[in-house]
Amino acid sequence: MKNHKMVRGIMRLLCASIDYLILMVPVQFVLLAWIQTNALSADFLFRLLFAVYGVLMVEYNNGATLGKKIGRLKVVDRAGGKPPILYVGLRELIRAMYLIPVAGWIAGLVSVVMLFAAGTTLHDMAGNTRVIFRWEEEPAPEQEAKP
C-alpha cells in the first residue's frame, strides 16, 4: 500500500508538470511575445487560465486534464463519482495558487508532503476530490462476465 501511494504521488507530480508545460509555453509566448503584455499581467493571466483549463478539462474530459490522460489518472469525488463543477473550480483555484511566489510555493510544498504522507493534497481536500488510476474504476473481469 505504501508503494502504491508513492507511485500515485510521483505520477500526479509528473502529470501536473505536463499540464503546466502544455499550457505555460504557448500562453506565455502569446502574452509576452505576440500581445506584448508585461510580465506581471502575463503571470496573473496564466494562473487564471491554468485554473480554467483544469476545470474545463476535468468537467468535459471524463475527469482528466491532458497530463492526467497521459498518466491514466482521473479526478473523482470522495465517493468515486463525477465531482460537482463548483468543487472542481475551488480545487483548481487552490491549485493555481501554488504558482504565487513564496506563500503559494509554501502551500505547494505542504501539498506535496501531504501527497506522499497521506495520499491527498490541499486542493483535493478543498474540492472534496481524490485522484485515482483509471483502472481502479474499471470492474474486474469476473464482474463483467456475470449476467
Salt bridges, closest charged atoms under 4 A:
ASP19 OD2 - ARG95 NH2 3.97
ASP43 OD2 - ARG47 NH1 2.97
GLU59 OE2 - LYS82 NZ 3.15
GLU92 OE2 - ARG91 NH1 2.78
GLU92 OE1 - ARG95 NH1 2.73
ASP124 OD2 - ARG12 NH2 2.71
ASP124 OD1 - ARG91 NH2 2.98
GLU136 OE2 - HIS4 NE2 2.94
GLU136 OE2 - ARG8 NH2 2.88
GLU137 OE1 - LYS74 NZ 2.81
GLU138 OE2 - ARG72 NH2 3.76
